[in-house]
């Protein structure tokens, strides 16, 4: 399939051939949802963690003798009955939220999302997507040529050797840069517009061996 080729001023200067294996896929909402949920689950960190009685400090000695004090018998201050003791059913960091997804299904979902972007005219192929200096101000000036809404966000996919693009996009919350071999379903769906360098298309094909 063919798509328009743009320069950095957002002017159409020709056409470029897009591989159907990547940009010509049918939309599959169920598969895309499965891949998105799997990626978000695998990135989830189990932060909440409570200590059980074997992890809290103290309690090496019996608080008082078993009989004769008139108080209830206790063997350790680490018991969940005590303040500062272990927690019985609290959240544990040992829980794994990860989800498995077939590699082919994951790629199919990614290519379906990219294909949808092409059909909706939200993916633009740019000739020479680069920056002379790693300056965010210069990069944003170029992006404003492509963004209809000035506050819209964009995902940049430059060639691997364009280091200035990666550095210039770090300071802007509206922009993210990914190398051609790091595309993922979450970022493709998150950002409104994708600007992809013409050379990055060949790098994507080479990475996935299509």
Secondary structure as UniProt FT lines:
FT   STRAND          2..6
FT   TURN            8..9
FT   STRAND          12..17
FT   HELIX           20..23
FT   HELIX           29..42
FT   TURN            53..55
FT   TURN            77..78
FT   TURN            80..81
FT   TURN            83..84
FT   TURN            93..94
FT   HELIX           103..119
FT   TURN            120..121
FT   STRAND          123..126
FT   TURN            127..128
FT   HELIX           136..143
FT   TURN            144..146
FT   TURN            150..151
FT   STRAND          154..157
FT   TURN            160..161
FT   HELIX           163..168
FT   TURN            169..171
FT   TURN            173..174
FT   STRAND          175..177
FT   TURN            180..181
FT   HELIX           185..190
FT   STRAND          193..197
FT   HELIX           198..208
//
